[in-house]
Amino acid sequence: MYTTSQPDPVRLEIFKNLYQFIAEQMGIVLQNTAVSVNIKERLDFSCAIFDGSGLLVANAPHIPVHLGSMSESVRSLIDAQRENIKPGNVYLSNNPYNGGTHLPDVTVITPVFLKNNEIIPSPQSPVPSPIFYVASRGHQADIGGITPGSMPPHSTTVAEEGIIFDNFLLVEQGEFQETAVRNHLLNHPYPSRNPDQNIADFKAQIAANNRGVQELGKMVNQYGLETVQSYMQFVQNNAEESVRRAIDVLKDGSFIYAMDNGAKVQVKVTIDRENRNARIDFTGTSAQLNSNFNAPKAVTQSAVLYVFRTLVDDNIPLNAGCLKPLEIIIPEGCMLNPNYPAAVVAGNVETSQTIVDALYGALGVMAASQGTMNNFTFGNQQYQYYETICGGSGAGINFDGTDGVHTHMTNSRLTDPEVLETRYPVQVESFSLRPHSGGKGKHPGGDGVIRRIKFLVPMTANILSGHRLVPPFGLNGAEAGQLGHNWVQRQNGTQEILGSTATVEMQPGDIFVIETPGGGGCS
């Protein structure tokens, strides 16, 4: 019998790793069973477990922008469907105004029930409320919208970005609702271009969640429900204390960071030493935009959570405890807390990076990284593909930046050239580091990369990027990182220069070239 009034330090470490292990197992199942290149090869997905109130307990080290916001999706489900959540039900959600990030990131949520100390896998009655939730979020290669790949550079409303699922009943008492899902994917002004792939990936997410349910059941059988739930709380409390220790050594600061489109993120961090809290105030940030660079509130919170988690030296899982010492002020109607139906597809991938770098600038701990995911999509009715492209990371007060890495809010990888060229009619003509693109300083910023993709059939290509006009800042007088560049080299030898965001028709023999920014230096 284990005491549950105070955590045993050894057992705390065991449970912390057990919870994370469950999320990792979910991720392995998702990767192995998914169909799309985006999930299977690029690993653009995240898995996590939550307590009975929908608060994040532990995650695998997947995609930061997913993990800090998934809890909002789970709690939205609890608030909206509290009386209807039953064993055997599984829900689907991507609503950016209910905890989602942007529409391609679709979350599958499975409630976990217990009866007579056994996990209930299918319909039973009556049953108590769920004791846990497990969830997996995967980036769909296409979820509809005005451009293939569902990352339109020039959307102005969320409807143009694809199909919204808002606590949609994906599995009802053990029965997969394929007809309803397919109808929802197709009954839209801009329907999904590949509903079969969507459905296959949804099923993979259900399978991943089932693994999480099974592993939680094993844990409850071994340790008892009271111990498992108590250590969920202890793990969150431990994370809270770790963040408070990080706050203890921080100083007040503020920062204003402009973006290529003229918008700005303004943040002021105030440290309360007595209560060991931090106040993060985004007052002064640009108002809601008529572009898609608005970041849903959940994304903004996720970026703040990520930054403070990175300041912690302890090996803790990102969870709800990390947020407790943080008071986050995001004025309603600003670009970091927009009102429906504002477009948001770039807010998740681009503005989130700006928030992170602005916070590091305010705290004076790190120069700007490339500050963009360099979102590249291409496709037609037959093919749809999406990738994010690495660049230089920023230098810190005691470390150099890193060359050619995905930075901050993204943690996906690029598709292997062999897989990309097998699955799509394109060729990776070259992919190399971009020398001397990191900012100079006592600690130099990391270098970006150069990526050249040749098209073999006509397709629409889209780039959604940043830091093509505003360079990633250096810290303490060091140089900024170099700007990124986008252009098309036509088969006839002419060059077509593109801006930060662009849609272009590619013909056979045309090459799309992306030079990603370097990171800022630090002196």
NORDAQUI-V992936 format. One record per residue. RES is the residue in one small letter. PHI is phi in radians with two decimals (999 if undefined). BURIAL is # if it has 16 or more other ideal C-beta (glycine too) atoms within 10 Angstrom, else .. Layout:
res=RES phi=PHI burial=BURIAL
res=RES phi=PHI burial=BURIAL
This chain:
res=m phi=999 burial=.
res=y phi=-1.76 burial=.
res=t phi=-1.20 burial=.
res=t phi=-2.14 burial=#
res=s phi=-1.47 burial=.
res=q phi=-2.33 burial=.
res=p phi=-1.29 burial=#
res=d phi=-1.38 burial=.
res=p phi=-0.98 burial=.
res=v phi=-1.20 burial=.
res=r phi=-1.17 burial=#
res=l phi=-1.04 burial=#
res=e phi=-1.14 burial=.
res=i phi=-1.10 burial=.
res=f phi=-1.18 burial=#
res=k phi=-0.97 burial=#
res=n phi=-1.32 burial=.
res=l phi=-1.11 burial=#
res=y phi=-1.06 burial=#
res=q phi=-1.16 burial=#
res=f phi=-1.05 burial=.
res=i phi=-1.07 burial=#
res=a phi=-1.11 burial=#
res=e phi=-1.13 burial=#
res=q phi=-1.08 burial=#
res=m phi=-1.02 burial=#
res=g phi=-1.10 burial=#
res=i phi=-1.12 burial=.
res=v phi=-1.09 burial=#
res=l phi=-1.09 burial=#
res=q phi=-1.07 burial=#
res=n phi=-1.26 burial=.
res=t phi=-1.84 burial=#
res=a phi=-1.19 burial=#
res=v phi=-1.80 burial=#
res=s phi=-1.23 burial=#
res=v phi=-1.04 burial=#
res=n phi=-1.04 burial=#
res=i phi=-1.58 burial=#
res=k phi=-1.25 burial=#
res=e phi=-1.77 burial=#
res=r phi=-1.45 burial=#
res=l phi=1.04 burial=#
res=d phi=-1.52 burial=#
res=f phi=-2.72 burial=#
res=s phi=-2.57 burial=#
res=c phi=-2.32 burial=#
res=a phi=-2.76 burial=#
res=i phi=-2.11 burial=#
res=f phi=-2.32 burial=#
res=d phi=-1.39 burial=#
res=g phi=-1.14 burial=#
res=s phi=-1.68 burial=.
res=g phi=1.52 burial=#
res=l phi=-1.50 burial=#
res=l phi=-1.11 burial=#
res=v phi=-1.79 burial=#
res=a phi=-2.80 burial=#
res=n phi=-2.53 burial=#
res=a phi=-1.46 burial=#
res=p phi=-1.31 burial=.
res=h phi=-1.72 burial=#
res=i phi=-1.79 burial=#
res=p phi=-0.97 burial=#
res=v phi=-1.19 burial=#
res=h phi=-1.26 burial=#
res=l phi=-1.20 burial=#
res=g phi=-1.34 burial=#
res=s phi=-1.98 burial=#
res=m phi=-1.07 burial=#
res=s phi=-1.01 burial=#
res=e phi=-1.10 burial=#
res=s phi=-1.15 burial=#
res=v phi=-1.14 burial=#
res=r phi=-1.22 burial=#
res=s phi=-1.10 burial=#
res=l phi=-1.09 burial=#
res=i phi=-1.06 burial=#
res=d phi=-1.14 burial=.
res=a phi=-1.49 burial=.
res=q phi=-2.16 burial=#
res=r phi=-0.80 burial=.
res=e phi=-1.39 burial=.
res=n phi=-1.84 burial=.
res=i phi=-1.30 burial=#
res=k phi=-2.27 burial=#
res=p phi=-1.01 burial=#
res=g phi=1.55 burial=#
res=n phi=-1.62 burial=#
res=v phi=-2.35 burial=#
res=y phi=-2.12 burial=#
res=l phi=-2.17 burial=#
res=s phi=-2.62 burial=#
res=n phi=-2.47 burial=#
res=n phi=-1.14 burial=#
res=p phi=-1.10 burial=#
res=y phi=-1.72 burial=#
res=n phi=-2.37 burial=#
res=g phi=1.71 burial=#
res=g phi=-1.36 burial=#
res=t phi=-1.84 burial=#
res=h phi=-2.56 burial=#
res=l phi=-1.08 burial=#
res=p phi=-1.08 burial=#
res=d phi=-1.44 burial=#
res=v phi=-1.89 burial=#
res=t phi=-1.82 burial=#
res=v phi=-1.83 burial=#
res=i phi=-2.07 burial=#
res=t phi=-2.09 burial=#
res=p phi=-1.31 burial=#
res=v phi=-2.07 burial=#
res=f phi=-1.93 burial=#
res=l phi=-2.33 burial=#
res=k phi=-2.52 burial=.
res=n phi=0.94 burial=.
res=n phi=1.08 burial=.
res=e phi=-2.18 burial=.
res=i phi=-1.15 burial=#
res=i phi=-1.67 burial=#
res=p phi=-1.53 burial=.
res=s phi=-2.56 burial=.
res=p phi=-0.96 burial=.
res=q phi=-2.54 burial=.
res=s phi=-2.66 burial=.
res=p phi=-1.39 burial=.
res=v phi=-2.35 burial=.
res=p phi=-1.33 burial=.
res=s phi=-1.21 burial=.
res=p phi=-1.02 burial=#
res=i phi=-1.65 burial=#
res=f phi=-2.49 burial=#
res=y phi=-2.35 burial=#
res=v phi=-2.13 burial=#
res=a phi=-2.58 burial=#
res=s phi=-2.34 burial=#
res=r phi=-2.07 burial=#
res=g phi=-2.22 burial=#
res=h phi=-1.47 burial=#
res=q phi=-1.29 burial=#
res=a phi=-1.11 burial=#
res=d phi=-2.74 burial=#
res=i phi=-2.27 burial=#
res=g phi=1.56 burial=#
res=g phi=1.71 burial=#
res=i phi=-1.40 burial=#
res=t phi=-2.32 burial=#
res=p phi=-1.02 burial=#
res=g phi=1.65 burial=#
res=s phi=1.00 burial=#
res=m phi=-2.21 burial=#
res=p phi=-1.14 burial=#
res=p phi=-1.15 burial=#
res=h phi=-2.16 burial=#
res=s phi=-1.21 burial=#
res=t phi=-2.10 burial=.
res=t phi=-2.35 burial=.
res=v phi=-1.15 burial=#
res=a phi=-1.11 burial=#
res=e phi=-1.28 burial=#
res=e phi=-1.65 burial=#
res=g phi=2.42 burial=#
res=i phi=-1.75 burial=#
res=i phi=-1.66 burial=#
res=f phi=-1.90 burial=#
res=d phi=-2.13 burial=#
res=n phi=0.91 burial=#
res=f phi=-1.30 burial=#
res=l phi=-1.38 burial=#
res=l phi=-1.47 burial=#
res=v phi=-2.24 burial=#
res=e phi=-1.94 burial=.
res=q phi=0.81 burial=.
res=g phi=1.57 burial=.
res=e phi=-1.85 burial=.
res=f phi=-1.20 burial=.
res=q phi=-1.58 burial=#
res=e phi=-1.12 burial=.
res=t phi=-1.08 burial=.
res=a phi=-1.12 burial=.
res=v phi=-1.13 burial=#
res=r phi=-1.08 burial=.
res=n phi=-1.06 burial=.
res=h phi=-1.15 burial=#
res=l phi=-1.21 burial=#
res=l phi=-1.78 burial=.
res=n phi=-1.55 burial=.
res=h phi=-2.74 burial=#
res=p phi=-0.97 burial=.
res=y phi=-2.24 burial=#
res=p phi=-1.24 burial=#
res=s phi=-1.09 burial=#
res=r phi=-1.53 burial=#
res=n phi=-2.55 burial=#
res=p phi=-1.09 burial=#
res=d phi=-1.07 burial=.
res=q phi=-1.19 burial=#
res=n phi=-0.96 burial=#
res=i phi=-1.13 burial=#
res=a phi=-1.08 burial=.
res=d phi=-1.24 burial=#
res=f phi=-1.06 burial=#
res=k phi=-1.13 burial=#
res=a phi=-1.11 burial=#
res=q phi=-1.18 burial=#
res=i phi=-1.06 burial=#
res=a phi=-1.09 burial=#
res=a phi=-1.08 burial=#
res=n phi=-1.10 burial=#
res=n phi=-1.05 burial=#
res=r phi=-1.09 burial=#
res=g phi=-1.08 burial=#
res=v phi=-1.08 burial=#
res=q phi=-1.07 burial=#
res=e phi=-1.21 burial=#
res=l phi=-1.13 burial=#
res=g phi=-1.07 burial=#
res=k phi=-1.08 burial=.
res=m phi=-1.14 burial=#
res=v phi=-1.12 burial=#
res=n phi=-1.09 burial=.
res=q phi=-1.39 burial=.
res=y phi=-1.92 burial=#
res=g phi=1.59 burial=.
res=l phi=-1.10 burial=.
res=e phi=-1.04 burial=.
res=t phi=-1.15 burial=#
res=v phi=-1.07 burial=#
res=q phi=-1.23 burial=#
res=s phi=-1.10 burial=#
res=y phi=-1.30 burial=#
res=m phi=-1.04 burial=#
res=q phi=-1.16 burial=.
res=f phi=-1.10 burial=#
res=v phi=-1.12 burial=#
res=q phi=-1.16 burial=#
res=n phi=-1.10 burial=.
res=n phi=-1.13 burial=#
res=a phi=-1.14 burial=#
res=e phi=-1.02 burial=#
res=e phi=-1.14 burial=#
res=s phi=-1.11 burial=#
res=v phi=-1.19 burial=#
res=r phi=-1.07 burial=#
res=r phi=-1.10 burial=.
res=a phi=-1.17 burial=#
res=i phi=-1.13 burial=#
res=d phi=-0.94 burial=.
res=v phi=-1.85 burial=.
res=l phi=-1.56 burial=#
res=k phi=-2.09 burial=.
res=d phi=-1.02 burial=.
res=g phi=-2.96 burial=#
res=s phi=-2.55 burial=.
res=f phi=-2.79 burial=#
res=i phi=-2.16 burial=.
res=y phi=-2.20 burial=#
res=a phi=-1.50 burial=#
res=m phi=-1.97 burial=#
res=d phi=-1.02 burial=#
res=n phi=-1.52 burial=#
res=g phi=1.61 burial=.
res=a phi=-1.28 burial=#
res=k phi=-2.38 burial=#
res=v phi=-1.85 burial=#
res=q phi=-2.02 burial=#
res=v phi=-2.46 burial=#
res=k phi=-2.23 burial=#
res=v phi=-1.90 burial=#
res=t phi=-2.08 burial=.
res=i phi=-1.67 burial=#
res=d phi=-1.77 burial=.
res=r phi=-1.15 burial=.
res=e phi=-1.11 burial=.
res=n phi=-1.68 burial=.
res=r phi=1.00 burial=#
res=n phi=-2.07 burial=#
res=a phi=-2.24 burial=#
res=r phi=-1.88 burial=.
res=i phi=-1.98 burial=#
res=d phi=-2.03 burial=#
res=f phi=-1.70 burial=#
res=t phi=-1.03 burial=.
res=g phi=1.79 burial=.
res=t phi=-1.15 burial=#
res=s phi=-0.97 burial=#
res=a phi=-1.17 burial=.
res=q phi=-0.80 burial=#
res=l phi=-1.70 burial=#
res=n phi=-1.59 burial=.
res=s phi=-1.97 burial=#
res=n phi=-1.78 burial=#
res=f phi=-1.58 burial=#
res=n phi=-1.27 burial=#
res=a phi=-1.83 burial=#
res=p phi=-0.96 burial=#
res=k phi=-0.93 burial=#
res=a phi=-1.10 burial=#
res=v phi=-1.20 burial=#
res=t phi=-1.06 burial=#
res=q phi=-1.07 burial=#
res=s phi=-1.09 burial=#
res=a phi=-1.13 burial=#
res=v phi=-1.10 burial=#
res=l phi=-1.03 burial=#
res=y phi=-1.04 burial=#
res=v phi=-1.04 burial=#
res=f phi=-1.25 burial=#
res=r phi=-1.16 burial=#
res=t phi=-1.21 burial=#
res=l phi=-1.42 burial=#
res=v phi=-1.55 burial=#
res=d phi=-1.37 burial=.
res=d phi=-1.19 burial=.
res=n phi=-1.50 burial=.
res=i phi=-2.13 burial=#
res=p phi=-1.31 burial=#
res=l phi=-1.08 burial=#
res=n phi=-2.70 burial=#
res=a phi=-1.07 burial=#
res=g phi=-1.06 burial=#
res=c phi=-1.10 burial=#
res=l phi=-1.45 burial=#
res=k phi=-1.02 burial=.
res=p phi=-1.40 burial=#
res=l phi=-1.97 burial=#
res=e phi=-1.80 burial=.
res=i phi=-1.91 burial=#
res=i phi=-1.94 burial=.
res=i phi=-2.24 burial=#
res=p phi=-0.98 burial=.
res=e phi=-1.15 burial=.
res=g phi=1.52 burial=.
res=c phi=-1.55 burial=#
res=m phi=-1.19 burial=#
res=l phi=-1.77 burial=#
res=n phi=-2.75 burial=#
res=p phi=-1.34 burial=#
res=n phi=-1.73 burial=.
res=y phi=-0.99 burial=.
res=p phi=-1.82 burial=.
res=a phi=-0.98 burial=#
res=a phi=-1.27 burial=#
res=v phi=-2.41 burial=#
res=v phi=-1.05 burial=#
res=a phi=-1.48 burial=#
res=g phi=-1.05 burial=#
res=n phi=-1.16 burial=#
res=v phi=-1.71 burial=#
res=e phi=-1.90 burial=#
res=t phi=-1.11 burial=#
res=s phi=-1.02 burial=#
res=q phi=-1.19 burial=#
res=t phi=-1.12 burial=#
res=i phi=-1.04 burial=#
res=v phi=-1.05 burial=#
res=d phi=-1.14 burial=#
res=a phi=-1.10 burial=#
res=l phi=-1.15 burial=#
res=y phi=-1.09 burial=#
res=g phi=-1.13 burial=#
res=a phi=-1.11 burial=#
res=l phi=-1.48 burial=#
res=g phi=1.19 burial=#
res=v phi=-1.92 burial=#
res=m phi=-2.82 burial=#
res=a phi=-1.26 burial=#
res=a phi=-1.19 burial=#
res=s phi=-1.47 burial=#
res=q phi=-0.94 burial=#
res=g phi=1.24 burial=#
res=t phi=-2.69 burial=#
res=m phi=-1.73 burial=#
res=n phi=0.86 burial=#
res=n phi=-1.20 burial=#
res=f phi=-2.07 burial=#
res=t phi=-2.20 burial=#
res=f phi=-2.61 burial=#
res=g phi=2.88 burial=#
res=n phi=-2.64 burial=.
res=q phi=-1.22 burial=.
res=q phi=-1.67 burial=.
res=y phi=-2.12 burial=#
res=q phi=-2.49 burial=#
res=y phi=-2.50 burial=#
res=y phi=-2.47 burial=#
res=e phi=-2.57 burial=#
res=t phi=-1.90 burial=#
res=i phi=-2.11 burial=#
res=c phi=-1.24 burial=#
res=g phi=-2.80 burial=#
res=g phi=-1.60 burial=#
res=s phi=-1.63 burial=#
res=g phi=-1.34 burial=#
res=a phi=-1.44 burial=#
res=g phi=-2.04 burial=#
res=i phi=-1.19 burial=.
res=n phi=-2.45 burial=.
res=f phi=-2.71 burial=.
res=d phi=-1.41 burial=#
res=g phi=-1.25 burial=#
res=t phi=-2.02 burial=#
res=d phi=-1.44 burial=#
res=g phi=0.95 burial=#
res=v phi=-2.25 burial=#
res=h phi=-1.29 burial=#
res=t phi=-2.05 burial=#
res=h phi=1.00 burial=#
res=m phi=-1.32 burial=#
res=t phi=-2.01 burial=#
res=n phi=-2.52 burial=#
res=s phi=-1.48 burial=#
res=r phi=-2.14 burial=.
res=l phi=-1.48 burial=#
res=t phi=-1.14 burial=#
res=d phi=-1.00 burial=.
res=p phi=-0.95 burial=.
res=e phi=-1.10 burial=.
res=v phi=-1.22 burial=.
res=l phi=-1.03 burial=#
res=e phi=-1.33 burial=.
res=t phi=-1.37 burial=.
res=r phi=-1.54 burial=.
res=y phi=-2.34 burial=#
res=p phi=-1.42 burial=.
res=v phi=-2.41 burial=#
res=q phi=-2.24 burial=.
res=v phi=-1.44 burial=#
res=e phi=-1.22 burial=.
res=s phi=-2.85 burial=.
res=f phi=-2.65 burial=#
res=s phi=-2.56 burial=.
res=l phi=-1.21 burial=#
res=r phi=-1.91 burial=#
res=p phi=-1.03 burial=.
res=h phi=1.11 burial=.
res=s phi=-1.58 burial=#
res=g phi=-1.37 burial=#
res=g phi=-1.21 burial=#
res=k phi=-1.38 burial=#
res=g phi=3.05 burial=#
res=k phi=-0.92 burial=.
res=h phi=-2.04 burial=#
res=p phi=-1.31 burial=#
res=g phi=-1.32 burial=#
res=g phi=-1.31 burial=#
res=d phi=-1.47 burial=#
res=g phi=-1.43 burial=#
res=v phi=-2.31 burial=#
res=i phi=-2.11 burial=#
res=r phi=-2.19 burial=#
res=r phi=-2.16 burial=#
res=i phi=-2.01 burial=#
res=k phi=-1.67 burial=#
res=f phi=-1.69 burial=#
res=l phi=-1.86 burial=.
res=v phi=-2.39 burial=.
res=p phi=-1.12 burial=.
res=m phi=-2.65 burial=#
res=t phi=-1.60 burial=#
res=a phi=-2.02 burial=#
res=n phi=-2.32 burial=#
res=i phi=-2.14 burial=#
res=l phi=-2.30 burial=#
res=s phi=-2.52 burial=#
res=g phi=-2.50 burial=#
res=h phi=1.01 burial=#
res=r phi=-1.70 burial=#
res=l phi=-2.16 burial=.
res=v phi=-1.86 burial=#
res=p phi=-1.31 burial=#
res=p phi=-1.15 burial=#
res=f phi=-1.19 burial=#
res=g phi=-1.57 burial=#
res=l phi=-2.02 burial=#
res=n phi=1.01 burial=.
res=g phi=1.54 burial=.
res=a phi=-1.33 burial=#
res=e phi=-1.27 burial=#
res=a phi=-1.33 burial=#
res=g phi=-1.29 burial=#
res=q phi=-1.29 burial=#
res=l phi=-1.13 burial=#
res=g phi=-1.47 burial=#
res=h phi=-2.48 burial=#
res=n phi=-2.23 burial=#
res=w phi=-2.76 burial=#
res=v phi=-2.00 burial=#
res=q phi=-1.75 burial=#
res=r phi=-1.28 burial=.
res=q phi=-1.03 burial=.
res=n phi=-1.46 burial=.
res=g phi=1.70 burial=.
res=t phi=-1.33 burial=.
res=q phi=-1.95 burial=.
res=e phi=-2.11 burial=.
res=i phi=-1.35 burial=.
res=l phi=-2.00 burial=#
res=g phi=-1.51 burial=.
res=s phi=-1.09 burial=#
res=t phi=-2.22 burial=#
res=a phi=-2.82 burial=#
res=t phi=-2.12 burial=#
res=v phi=-2.52 burial=#
res=e phi=-1.54 burial=.
res=m phi=-1.74 burial=#
res=q phi=-1.99 burial=.
res=p phi=-0.93 burial=.
res=g phi=1.65 burial=.
res=d phi=-1.27 burial=#
res=i phi=-2.12 burial=#
res=f phi=-1.65 burial=#
res=v phi=-2.00 burial=#
res=i phi=-2.21 burial=#
res=e phi=-1.83 burial=#
res=t phi=-1.59 burial=#
res=p phi=-1.20 burial=#
res=g phi=-1.56 burial=#
res=g phi=-1.51 burial=#
res=g phi=-1.26 burial=#
res=g phi=-1.52 burial=#
res=c phi=-2.46 burial=#
res=s phi=-2.07 burial=#
